[in-house]
Amino acid sequence: MRLTPSLYQSIRITLFTRANCGLCVTAKSVLSKLQTSRPFTLREVDIIKPEAKPWRDLYDFDVPVIHISKSSAPEEDPKLSGEAAKLMHRFTEEEVAAKMKAVEEAS
């Protein structure tokens, strides 16, 4: 059986970011490099936008933050953020890949 993109992309990463954030640019670069070898669905949330106020209240001084979840999981909820598999500030491709593997293996 050949893996189709929808089967292979079993992970969703949500990147919480903001404009003019140097660490956010680095985080996007790390995720972009990783995505070439380890496909996943990427969703970006600009915490400065009005509709993202709950996320800004939570992560205002912590961006970039990534939440890693199974693609089939419900969208992230600020009230449940303590349960999220996440990485903050600075992270490497290897750290993201390891966290992705842990999420995939979790039941």
PDB file as gemmi writes it, atoms N, CA and C in Angstrom:
CRYST1    1.000    1.000    1.000  90.00  90.00  90.00 P 1                      
ATOM      1  N   MET A   1       0.845  -1.185   0.000  1.00  0.00           N  
ATOM      2  CA  MET A   1       0.000   0.000   0.000  1.00  0.00           C  
ATOM      3  C   MET A   1       0.887   1.244   0.000  1.00  0.00           C  
ATOM      4  N   ARG A   2       0.539   2.163  -0.825  1.00  0.00           N  
ATOM      5  CA  ARG A   2       1.269   3.424  -0.918  1.00  0.00           C  
ATOM      6  C   ARG A   2       0.625   4.452   0.008  1.00  0.00           C  
ATOM      7  N   LEU A   3       1.449   5.165   0.745  1.00  0.00           N  
ATOM      8  CA  LEU A   3       0.921   6.183   1.655  1.00  0.00           C  
ATOM      9  C   LEU A   3       0.490   7.409   0.870  1.00  0.00           C  
ATOM     10  N   THR A   4      -0.711   7.836   1.113  1.00  0.00           N  
ATOM     11  CA  THR A   4      -1.192   9.070   0.497  1.00  0.00           C  
ATOM     12  C   THR A   4      -0.885  10.220   1.441  1.00  0.00           C  
ATOM     13  N   PRO A   5      -0.850  11.441   0.951  1.00  0.00           N  
ATOM     14  CA  PRO A   5      -0.562  12.575   1.830  1.00  0.00           C  
ATOM     15  C   PRO A   5      -1.484  12.649   3.037  1.00  0.00           C  
ATOM     16  N   SER A   6      -2.759  12.320   2.858  1.00  0.00           N  
ATOM     17  CA  SER A   6      -3.683  12.425   3.991  1.00  0.00           C  
ATOM     18  C   SER A   6      -3.379  11.382   5.059  1.00  0.00           C  
ATOM     19  N   LEU A   7      -2.887  10.201   4.647  1.00  0.00           N  
ATOM     20  CA  LEU A   7      -2.515   9.193   5.639  1.00  0.00           C  
ATOM     21  C   LEU A   7      -1.195   9.539   6.302  1.00  0.00           C  
ATOM     22  N   TYR A   8      -0.269  10.047   5.515  1.00  0.00           N  
ATOM     23  CA  TYR A   8       1.060  10.335   6.026  1.00  0.00           C  
ATOM     24  C   TYR A   8       1.069  11.560   6.939  1.00  0.00           C  
ATOM     25  N   GLN A   9       0.193  12.509   6.686  1.00  0.00           N  
ATOM     26  CA  GLN A   9       0.158  13.722   7.492  1.00  0.00           C  
ATOM     27  C   GLN A   9      -0.786  13.524   8.672  1.00  0.00           C  
ATOM     28  N   SER A  10      -0.388  12.668   9.574  1.00  0.00           N  
ATOM     29  CA  SER A  10      -1.232  12.361  10.728  1.00  0.00           C  
ATOM     30  C   SER A  10      -1.063  13.368  11.859  1.00  0.00           C  
ATOM     31  N   ILE A  11      -0.175  14.323  11.684  1.00  0.00           N  
ATOM     32  CA  ILE A  11       0.120  15.311  12.727  1.00  0.00           C  
ATOM     33  C   ILE A  11      -0.260  16.708  12.257  1.00  0.00           C  
ATOM     34  N   ARG A  12      -0.801  17.481  13.206  1.00  0.00           N  
ATOM     35  CA  ARG A  12      -1.084  18.898  12.968  1.00  0.00           C  
ATOM     36  C   ARG A  12      -0.222  19.691  13.943  1.00  0.00           C  
ATOM     37  N   ILE A  13       0.442  20.691  13.434  1.00  0.00           N  
ATOM     38  CA  ILE A  13       1.212  21.606  14.284  1.00  0.00           C  
ATOM     39  C   ILE A  13       0.572  22.977  14.163  1.00  0.00           C  
ATOM     40  N   THR A  14       0.262  23.551  15.305  1.00  0.00           N  
ATOM     41  CA  THR A  14      -0.258  24.910  15.350  1.00  0.00           C  
ATOM     42  C   THR A  14       0.858  25.795  15.888  1.00  0.00           C  
ATOM     43  N   LEU A  15       1.229  26.794  15.097  1.00  0.00           N  
ATOM     44  CA  LEU A  15       2.282  27.737  15.470  1.00  0.00           C  
ATOM     45  C   LEU A  15       1.627  29.038  15.919  1.00  0.00           C  
ATOM     46  N   PHE A  16       1.871  29.393  17.158  1.00  0.00           N  
ATOM     47  CA  PHE A  16       1.392  30.665  17.698  1.00  0.00           C  
ATOM     48  C   PHE A  16       2.527  31.659  17.530  1.00  0.00           C  
ATOM     49  N   THR A  17       2.239  32.746  16.814  1.00  0.00           N  
ATOM     50  CA  THR A  17       3.277  33.662  16.368  1.00  0.00           C  
ATOM     51  C   THR A  17       2.766  35.098  16.401  1.00  0.00           C  
ATOM     52  N   ARG A  18       3.627  36.021  16.048  1.00  0.00           N  
ATOM     53  CA  ARG A  18       3.264  37.436  15.897  1.00  0.00           C  
ATOM     54  C   ARG A  18       4.240  38.070  14.918  1.00  0.00           C  
ATOM     55  N   ALA A  19       3.852  39.188  14.367  1.00  0.00           N  
ATOM     56  CA  ALA A  19       4.725  39.917  13.440  1.00  0.00           C  
ATOM     57  C   ALA A  19       5.924  40.496  14.195  1.00  0.00           C  
ATOM     58  N   ASN A  20       7.009  40.710  13.470  1.00  0.00           N  
ATOM     59  CA  ASN A  20       8.228  41.322  14.013  1.00  0.00           C  
ATOM     60  C   ASN A  20       8.812  40.535  15.178  1.00  0.00           C  
ATOM     61  N   CYS A  21       8.753  39.218  15.091  1.00  0.00           N  
ATOM     62  CA  CYS A  21       9.276  38.337  16.130  1.00  0.00           C  
ATOM     63  C   CYS A  21      10.393  37.502  15.513  1.00  0.00           C  
ATOM     64  N   GLY A  22      11.623  37.801  15.881  1.00  0.00           N  
ATOM     65  CA  GLY A  22      12.766  37.084  15.324  1.00  0.00           C  
ATOM     66  C   GLY A  22      12.742  35.592  15.626  1.00  0.00           C  
ATOM     67  N   LEU A  23      12.359  35.230  16.842  1.00  0.00           N  
ATOM     68  CA  LEU A  23      12.275  33.810  17.193  1.00  0.00           C  
ATOM     69  C   LEU A  23      11.194  33.110  16.371  1.00  0.00           C  
ATOM     70  N   CYS A  24      10.137  33.831  16.038  1.00  0.00           N  
ATOM     71  CA  CYS A  24       9.058  33.261  15.220  1.00  0.00           C  
ATOM     72  C   CYS A  24       9.560  32.959  13.812  1.00  0.00           C  
ATOM     73  N   VAL A  25      10.381  33.826  13.264  1.00  0.00           N  
ATOM     74  CA  VAL A  25      10.962  33.593  11.937  1.00  0.00           C  
ATOM     75  C   VAL A  25      11.822  32.337  11.976  1.00  0.00           C  
ATOM     76  N   THR A  26      12.621  32.191  13.020  1.00  0.00           N  
ATOM     77  CA  THR A  26      13.455  31.000  13.174  1.00  0.00           C  
ATOM     78  C   THR A  26      12.592  29.751  13.318  1.00  0.00           C  
ATOM     79  N   ALA A  27      11.526  29.832  14.104  1.00  0.00           N  
ATOM     80  CA  ALA A  27      10.623  28.691  14.293  1.00  0.00           C  
ATOM     81  C   ALA A  27       9.995  28.272  12.971  1.00  0.00           C  
ATOM     82  N   LYS A  28       9.559  29.245  12.167  1.00  0.00           N  
ATOM     83  CA  LYS A  28       8.972  28.934  10.858  1.00  0.00           C  
ATOM     84  C   LYS A  28       9.987  28.237   9.962  1.00  0.00           C  
ATOM     85  N   SER A  29      11.240  28.660  10.041  1.00  0.00           N  
ATOM     86  CA  SER A  29      12.300  28.039   9.244  1.00  0.00           C  
ATOM     87  C   SER A  29      12.518  26.589   9.674  1.00  0.00           C  
ATOM     88  N   VAL A  30      12.555  26.347  10.971  1.00  0.00           N  
ATOM     89  CA  VAL A  30      12.717  24.988  11.499  1.00  0.00           C  
ATOM     90  C   VAL A  30      11.575  24.104  11.011  1.00  0.00           C  
ATOM     91  N   LEU A  31      10.347  24.598  11.116  1.00  0.00           N  
ATOM     92  CA  LEU A  31       9.186  23.813  10.699  1.00  0.00           C  
ATOM     93  C   LEU A  31       9.186  23.574   9.192  1.00  0.00           C  
ATOM     94  N   SER A  32       9.588  24.571   8.431  1.00  0.00           N  
ATOM     95  CA  SER A  32       9.645  24.437   6.978  1.00  0.00           C  
ATOM     96  C   SER A  32      10.652  23.363   6.570  1.00  0.00           C  
ATOM     97  N   LYS A  33      11.817  23.371   7.185  1.00  0.00           N  
ATOM     98  CA  LYS A  33      12.839  22.358   6.885  1.00  0.00           C  
ATOM     99  C   LYS A  33      12.341  20.969   7.258  1.00  0.00           C  
ATOM    100  N   LEU A  34      11.720  20.854   8.414  1.00  0.00           N  
ATOM    101  CA  LEU A  34      11.228  19.559   8.871  1.00  0.00           C  
ATOM    102  C   LEU A  34      10.120  19.039   7.953  1.00  0.00           C  
ATOM    103  N   GLN A  35       9.295  19.930   7.462  1.00  0.00           N  
ATOM    104  CA  GLN A  35       8.145  19.532   6.650  1.00  0.00           C  
ATOM    105  C   GLN A  35       8.579  18.880   5.330  1.00  0.00           C  
ATOM    106  N   THR A  36       9.772  19.161   4.860  1.00  0.00           N  
ATOM    107  CA  THR A  36      10.236  18.536   3.620  1.00  0.00           C  
ATOM    108  C   THR A  36      10.531  17.052   3.815  1.00  0.00           C  
ATOM    109  N   SER A  37      10.909  16.659   5.012  1.00  0.00           N  
ATOM    110  CA  SER A  37      11.223  15.251   5.272  1.00  0.00           C  
ATOM    111  C   SER A  37      10.153  14.545   6.092  1.00  0.00           C  
ATOM    112  N   ARG A  38       9.350  15.298   6.784  1.00  0.00           N  
ATOM    113  CA  ARG A  38       8.349  14.717   7.697  1.00  0.00           C  
ATOM    114  C   ARG A  38       7.058  15.517   7.581  1.00  0.00           C  
ATOM    115  N   PRO A  39       6.244  15.248   6.566  1.00  0.00           N  
ATOM    116  CA  PRO A  39       5.052  16.069   6.315  1.00  0.00           C  
ATOM    117  C   PRO A  39       4.091  16.137   7.509  1.00  0.00           C  
ATOM    118  N   PHE A  40       3.484  17.282   7.658  1.00  0.00           N  
ATOM    119  CA  PHE A  40       2.467  17.524   8.679  1.00  0.00           C  
ATOM    120  C   PHE A  40       1.625  18.701   8.221  1.00  0.00           C  
ATOM    121  N   THR A  41       0.477  18.847   8.834  1.00  0.00           N  
ATOM    122  CA  THR A  41      -0.387  19.978   8.550  1.00  0.00           C  
ATOM    123  C   THR A  41       0.032  21.124   9.462  1.00  0.00           C  
ATOM    124  N   LEU A  42       0.231  22.299   8.899  1.00  0.00           N  
ATOM    125  CA  LEU A  42       0.656  23.464   9.685  1.00  0.00           C  
ATOM    126  C   LEU A  42      -0.449  24.508   9.696  1.00  0.00           C  
ATOM    127  N   ARG A  43      -0.737  24.982  10.875  1.00  0.00           N  
ATOM    128  CA  ARG A  43      -1.713  26.059  11.056  1.00  0.00           C  
ATOM    129  C   ARG A  43      -1.014  27.160  11.843  1.00  0.00           C  
ATOM    130  N   GLU A  44      -1.110  28.394  11.385  1.00  0.00           N  
ATOM    131  CA  GLU A  44      -0.511  29.526  12.101  1.00  0.00           C  
ATOM    132  C   GLU A  44      -1.596  30.363  12.741  1.00  0.00           C  
ATOM    133  N   VAL A  45      -1.329  30.802  13.962  1.00  0.00           N  
ATOM    134  CA  VAL A  45      -2.235  31.690  14.671  1.00  0.00           C  
ATOM    135  C   VAL A  45      -1.441  32.933  15.059  1.00  0.00           C  
ATOM    136  N   ASP A  46      -1.808  34.065  14.472  1.00  0.00           N  
ATOM    137  CA  ASP A  46      -1.202  35.349  14.826  1.00  0.00           C  
ATOM    138  C   ASP A  46      -1.917  35.836  16.083  1.00  0.00           C  
ATOM    139  N   ILE A  47      -1.227  35.803  17.205  1.00  0.00           N  
ATOM    140  CA  ILE A  47      -1.883  36.114  18.479  1.00  0.00           C  
ATOM    141  C   ILE A  47      -2.269  37.580  18.625  1.00  0.00           C  
ATOM    142  N   ILE A  48      -1.826  38.424  17.717  1.00  0.00           N  
ATOM    143  CA  ILE A  48      -2.172  39.846  17.773  1.00  0.00           C  
ATOM    144  C   ILE A  48      -3.553  40.119  17.178  1.00  0.00           C  
ATOM    145  N   LYS A  49      -4.031  39.235  16.314  1.00  0.00           N  
ATOM    146  CA  LYS A  49      -5.348  39.441  15.701  1.00  0.00           C  
ATOM    147  C   LYS A  49      -6.438  39.381  16.768  1.00  0.00           C  
ATOM    148  N   PRO A  50      -7.468  40.202  16.620  1.00  0.00           N  
ATOM    149  CA  PRO A  50      -8.534  40.253  17.628  1.00  0.00           C  
ATOM    150  C   PRO A  50      -9.164  38.894  17.932  1.00  0.00           C  
ATOM    151  N   GLU A  51      -9.355  38.070  16.902  1.00  0.00           N  
ATOM    152  CA  GLU A  51      -9.990  36.773  17.137  1.00  0.00           C  
ATOM    153  C   GLU A  51      -9.101  35.794  17.918  1.00  0.00           C  
ATOM    154  N   ALA A  52      -7.823  36.137  18.064  1.00  0.00           N  
ATOM    155  CA  ALA A  52      -6.888  35.277  18.797  1.00  0.00           C  
ATOM    156  C   ALA A  52      -6.613  35.796  20.210  1.00  0.00           C  
ATOM    157  N   LYS A  53      -7.447  36.694  20.717  1.00  0.00           N  
ATOM    158  CA  LYS A  53      -7.210  37.282  22.037  1.00  0.00           C  
ATOM    159  C   LYS A  53      -7.010  36.247  23.142  1.00  0.00           C  
ATOM    160  N   PRO A  54      -7.774  35.157  23.206  1.00  0.00           N  
ATOM    161  CA  PRO A  54      -7.509  34.168  24.263  1.00  0.00           C  
ATOM    162  C   PRO A  54      -6.090  33.593  24.190  1.00  0.00           C  
ATOM    163  N   TRP A  55      -5.581  33.429  22.972  1.00  0.00           N  
ATOM    164  CA  TRP A  55      -4.214  32.932  22.818  1.00  0.00           C  
ATOM    165  C   TRP A  55      -3.200  34.016  23.190  1.00  0.00           C  
ATOM    166  N   ARG A  56      -3.490  35.274  22.864  1.00  0.00           N  
ATOM    167  CA  ARG A  56      -2.597  36.375  23.249  1.00  0.00           C  
ATOM    168  C   ARG A  56      -2.524  36.468  24.774  1.00  0.00           C  
ATOM    169  N   ASP A  57      -3.663  36.319  25.443  1.00  0.00           N  
ATOM    170  CA  ASP A  57      -3.679  36.350  26.905  1.00  0.00           C  
ATOM    171  C   ASP A  57      -2.805  35.242  27.488  1.00  0.00           C  
ATOM    172  N   LEU A  58      -2.742  34.120  26.803  1.00  0.00           N  
ATOM    173  CA  LEU A  58      -1.990  32.973  27.283  1.00  0.00           C  
ATOM    174  C   LEU A  58      -0.510  33.032  26.910  1.00  0.00           C  
ATOM    175  N   TYR A  59      -0.211  33.419  25.665  1.00  0.00           N  
ATOM    176  CA  TYR A  59       1.152  33.305  25.144  1.00  0.00           C  
ATOM    177  C   TYR A  59       1.801  34.637  24.784  1.00  0.00           C  
ATOM    178  N   ASP A  60       1.287  35.736  25.277  1.00  0.00           N  
ATOM    179  CA  ASP A  60       1.761  37.058  24.870  1.00  0.00           C  
ATOM    180  C   ASP A  60       3.280  37.201  24.912  1.00  0.00           C  
ATOM    181  N   PHE A  61       3.915  36.689  25.959  1.00  0.00           N  
ATOM    182  CA  PHE A  61       5.357  36.848  26.108  1.00  0.00           C  
ATOM    183  C   PHE A  61       6.125  35.560  25.824  1.00  0.00           C  
ATOM    184  N   ASP A  62       5.453  34.565  25.269  1.00  0.00           N  
ATOM    185  CA  ASP A  62       6.083  33.262  25.070  1.00  0.00           C  
ATOM    186  C   ASP A  62       6.237  32.837  23.616  1.00  0.00           C  
ATOM    187  N   VAL A  63       5.735  33.599  22.644  1.00  0.00           N  
ATOM    188  CA  VAL A  63       5.842  33.162  21.257  1.00  0.00           C  
ATOM    189  C   VAL A  63       7.299  33.103  20.825  1.00  0.00           C  
ATOM    190  N   PRO A  64       7.628  32.197  19.954  1.00  0.00           N  
ATOM    191  CA  PRO A  64       6.753  31.230  19.312  1.00  0.00           C  
ATOM    192  C   PRO A  64       6.464  30.033  20.227  1.00  0.00           C  
ATOM    193  N   VAL A  65       5.274  29.510  20.046  1.00  0.00           N  
ATOM    194  CA  VAL A  65       4.842  28.295  20.724  1.00  0.00           C  
ATOM    195  C   VAL A  65       4.242  27.399  19.661  1.00  0.00           C  
ATOM    196  N   ILE A  66       4.546  26.100  19.737  1.00  0.00           N  
ATOM    197  CA  ILE A  66       3.863  25.172  18.849  1.00  0.00           C  
ATOM    198  C   ILE A  66       3.117  24.141  19.684  1.00  0.00           C  
ATOM    199  N   HIS A  67       1.915  23.811  19.226  1.00  0.00           N  
ATOM    200  CA  HIS A  67       1.144  22.704  19.768  1.00  0.00           C  
ATOM    201  C   HIS A  67       1.214  21.602  18.724  1.00  0.00           C  
ATOM    202  N   ILE A  68       1.464  20.393  19.166  1.00  0.00           N  
ATOM    203  CA  ILE A  68       1.559  19.248  18.273  1.00  0.00           C  
ATOM    204  C   ILE A  68       0.448  18.279  18.652  1.00  0.00           C  
ATOM    205  N   SER A  69      -0.382  17.938  17.677  1.00  0.00           N  
ATOM    206  CA  SER A  69      -1.503  17.026  17.946  1.00  0.00           C  
ATOM    207  C   SER A  69      -1.757  16.154  16.733  1.00  0.00           C  
ATOM    208  N   LYS A  70      -2.556  15.135  16.944  1.00  0.00           N  
ATOM    209  CA  LYS A  70      -2.975  14.309  15.821  1.00  0.00           C  
ATOM    210  C   LYS A  70      -3.912  15.146  14.963  1.00  0.00           C  
ATOM    211  N   SER A  71      -3.864  14.928  13.665  1.00  0.00           N  
ATOM    212  CA  SER A  71      -4.714  15.687  12.743  1.00  0.00           C  
ATOM    213  C   SER A  71      -6.189  15.507  13.062  1.00  0.00           C  
ATOM    214  N   SER A  72      -6.534  14.351  13.589  1.00  0.00           N  
ATOM    215  CA  SER A  72      -7.933  14.051  13.890  1.00  0.00           C  
ATOM    216  C   SER A  72      -8.415  14.674  15.198  1.00  0.00           C  
ATOM    217  N   ALA A  73      -7.507  15.236  15.982  1.00  0.00           N  
ATOM    218  CA  ALA A  73      -7.878  15.841  17.269  1.00  0.00           C  
ATOM    219  C   ALA A  73      -8.645  17.136  17.043  1.00  0.00           C  
ATOM    220  N   PRO A  74      -9.501  17.510  17.997  1.00  0.00           N  
ATOM    221  CA  PRO A  74     -10.192  18.800  17.874  1.00  0.00           C  
ATOM    222  C   PRO A  74      -9.186  19.952  17.850  1.00  0.00           C  
ATOM    223  N   GLU A  75      -9.605  21.069  17.285  1.00  0.00           N  
ATOM    224  CA  GLU A  75      -8.739  22.255  17.278  1.00  0.00           C  
ATOM    225  C   GLU A  75      -8.365  22.630  18.712  1.00  0.00           C  
ATOM    226  N   GLU A  76      -7.245  23.286  18.843  1.00  0.00           N  
ATOM    227  CA  GLU A  76      -6.755  23.664  20.162  1.00  0.00           C  
ATOM    228  C   GLU A  76      -7.727  24.601  20.877  1.00  0.00           C  
ATOM    229  N   ASP A  77      -7.747  24.465  22.197  1.00  0.00           N  
ATOM    230  CA  ASP A  77      -8.611  25.275  23.052  1.00  0.00           C  
ATOM    231  C   ASP A  77      -7.724  25.906  24.125  1.00  0.00           C  
ATOM    232  N   PRO A  78      -7.739  27.226  24.260  1.00  0.00           N  
ATOM    233  CA  PRO A  78      -6.889  27.872  25.264  1.00  0.00           C  
ATOM    234  C   PRO A  78      -7.107  27.311  26.682  1.00  0.00           C  
ATOM    235  N   LYS A  79      -8.326  26.896  26.982  1.00  0.00           N  
ATOM    236  CA  LYS A  79      -8.608  26.367  28.323  1.00  0.00           C  
ATOM    237  C   LYS A  79      -7.929  25.029  28.578  1.00  0.00           C  
ATOM    238  N   LEU A  80      -7.567  24.329  27.508  1.00  0.00           N  
ATOM    239  CA  LEU A  80      -6.940  23.014  27.637  1.00  0.00           C  
ATOM    240  C   LEU A  80      -5.459  23.046  27.257  1.00  0.00           C  
ATOM    241  N   SER A  81      -4.885  24.222  27.167  1.00  0.00           N  
ATOM    242  CA  SER A  81      -3.511  24.344  26.680  1.00  0.00           C  
ATOM    243  C   SER A  81      -2.494  23.640  27.575  1.00  0.00           C  
ATOM    244  N   GLY A  82      -2.805  23.477  28.848  1.00  0.00           N  
ATOM    245  CA  GLY A  82      -1.890  22.778  29.744  1.00  0.00           C  
ATOM    246  C   GLY A  82      -1.716  21.318  29.387  1.00  0.00           C  
ATOM    247  N   GLU A  83      -2.663  20.757  28.650  1.00  0.00           N  
ATOM    248  CA  GLU A  83      -2.606  19.360  28.246  1.00  0.00           C  
ATOM    249  C   GLU A  83      -1.929  19.174  26.889  1.00  0.00           C  
ATOM    250  N   ALA A  84      -1.641  20.258  26.210  1.00  0.00           N  
ATOM    251  CA  ALA A  84      -1.091  20.180  24.855  1.00  0.00           C  
ATOM    252  C   ALA A  84       0.357  19.709  24.865  1.00  0.00           C  
ATOM    253  N   ALA A  85       0.711  18.937  23.826  1.00  0.00           N  
ATOM    254  CA  ALA A  85       2.115  18.627  23.577  1.00  0.00           C  
ATOM    255  C   ALA A  85       2.673  19.877  22.906  1.00  0.00           C  
ATOM    256  N   LYS A  86       3.633  20.529  23.543  1.00  0.00           N  
ATOM    257  CA  LYS A  86       4.090  21.808  22.999  1.00  0.00           C  
ATOM    258  C   LYS A  86       5.575  22.016  23.186  1.00  0.00           C  
ATOM    259  N   LEU A  87       6.085  22.911  22.389  1.00  0.00           N  
ATOM    260  CA  LEU A  87       7.449  23.415  22.509  1.00  0.00           C  
ATOM    261  C   LEU A  87       7.358  24.931  22.443  1.00  0.00           C  
ATOM    262  N   MET A  88       8.252  25.584  23.169  1.00  0.00           N  
ATOM    263  CA  MET A  88       8.195  27.045  23.248  1.00  0.00           C  
ATOM    264  C   MET A  88       9.566  27.658  22.953  1.00  0.00           C  
ATOM    265  N   HIS A  89       9.541  28.863  22.448  1.00  0.00           N  
ATOM    266  CA  HIS A  89      10.710  29.722  22.236  1.00  0.00           C  
ATOM    267  C   HIS A  89      11.660  29.176  21.174  1.00  0.00           C  
ATOM    268  N   ARG A  90      12.625  28.384  21.591  1.00  0.00           N  
ATOM    269  CA  ARG A  90      13.626  27.851  20.658  1.00  0.00           C  
ATOM    270  C   ARG A  90      13.506  26.332  20.636  1.00  0.00           C  
ATOM    271  N   PHE A  91      13.490  25.768  19.431  1.00  0.00           N  
ATOM    272  CA  PHE A  91      13.448  24.314  19.303  1.00  0.00           C  
ATOM    273  C   PHE A  91      14.097  23.921  17.989  1.00  0.00           C  
ATOM    274  N   THR A  92      14.578  22.689  17.955  1.00  0.00           N  
ATOM    275  CA  THR A  92      15.259  22.165  16.770  1.00  0.00           C  
ATOM    276  C   THR A  92      14.336  21.224  16.000  1.00  0.00           C  
ATOM    277  N   GLU A  93      14.748  20.902  14.786  1.00  0.00           N  
ATOM    278  CA  GLU A  93      13.995  19.930  13.993  1.00  0.00           C  
ATOM    279  C   GLU A  93      13.895  18.604  14.740  1.00  0.00           C  
ATOM    280  N   GLU A  94      14.982  18.212  15.386  1.00  0.00           N  
ATOM    281  CA  GLU A  94      15.007  16.938  16.106  1.00  0.00           C  
ATOM    282  C   GLU A  94      14.027  16.940  17.280  1.00  0.00           C  
ATOM    283  N   GLU A  95      13.950  18.051  17.985  1.00  0.00           N  
ATOM    284  CA  GLU A  95      13.014  18.139  19.114  1.00  0.00           C  
ATOM    285  C   GLU A  95      11.566  18.073  18.634  1.00  0.00           C  
ATOM    286  N   VAL A  96      11.271  18.742  17.529  1.00  0.00           N  
ATOM    287  CA  VAL A  96       9.914  18.716  16.990  1.00  0.00           C  
ATOM    288  C   VAL A  96       9.581  17.302  16.512  1.00  0.00           C  
ATOM    289  N   ALA A  97      10.507  16.668  15.787  1.00  0.00           N  
ATOM    290  CA  ALA A  97      10.267  15.315  15.282  1.00  0.00           C  
ATOM    291  C   ALA A  97      10.042  14.333  16.436  1.00  0.00           C  
ATOM    292  N   ALA A  98      10.814  14.458  17.504  1.00  0.00           N  
ATOM    293  CA  ALA A  98      10.640  13.575  18.664  1.00  0.00           C  
ATOM    294  C   ALA A  98       9.279  13.772  19.307  1.00  0.00           C  
ATOM    295  N   LYS A  99       8.845  15.012  19.411  1.00  0.00           N  
ATOM    296  CA  LYS A  99       7.524  15.308  20.002  1.00  0.00           C  
ATOM    297  C   LYS A  99       6.412  14.795  19.091  1.00  0.00           C  
ATOM    298  N   MET A 100       6.616  14.917  17.766  1.00  0.00           N  
ATOM    299  CA  MET A 100       5.628  14.392  16.813  1.00  0.00           C  
ATOM    300  C   MET A 100       5.494  12.886  16.976  1.00  0.00           C  
ATOM    301  N   LYS A 101       6.631  12.196  17.100  1.00  0.00           N  
ATOM    302  CA  LYS A 101       6.601  10.745  17.266  1.00  0.00           C  
ATOM    303  C   LYS A 101       5.878  10.346  18.538  1.00  0.00           C  
ATOM    304  N   ALA A 102       6.140  11.070  19.630  1.00  0.00           N  
ATOM    305  CA  ALA A 102       5.463  10.785  20.890  1.00  0.00           C  
ATOM    306  C   ALA A 102       3.949  10.956  20.774  1.00  0.00           C  
ATOM    307  N   VAL A 103       3.525  11.991  20.077  1.00  0.00           N  
ATOM    308  CA  VAL A 103       2.082  12.232  19.883  1.00  0.00           C  
ATOM    309  C   VAL A 103       1.474  11.124  19.054  1.00  0.00           C  
ATOM    310  N   GLU A 104       2.153  10.719  17.990  1.00  0.00           N  
ATOM    311  CA  GLU A 104       1.647   9.634  17.145  1.00  0.00           C  
ATOM    312  C   GLU A 104       1.511   8.322  17.913  1.00  0.00           C  
ATOM    313  N   GLU A 105       2.439   8.070  18.809  1.00  0.00           N  
ATOM    314  CA  GLU A 105       2.435   6.802  19.552  1.00  0.00           C  
ATOM    315  C   GLU A 105       1.481   6.809  20.740  1.00  0.00           C  
ATOM    316  N   ALA A 106       1.052   7.977  21.153  1.00  0.00           N  
ATOM    317  CA  ALA A 106       0.110   8.077  22.279  1.00  0.00           C  
ATOM    318  C   ALA A 106      -1.253   7.561  21.842  1.00  0.00           C  
ATOM    319  N   SER A 107      -1.934   6.930  22.779  1.00  0.00           N  
ATOM    320  CA  SER A 107      -3.262   6.396  22.409  1.00  0.00           C  
ATOM    321  C   SER A 107      -4.358   7.403  22.593  1.00  0.00           C  
TER     322      SER A 107                                                      
END                                                                             
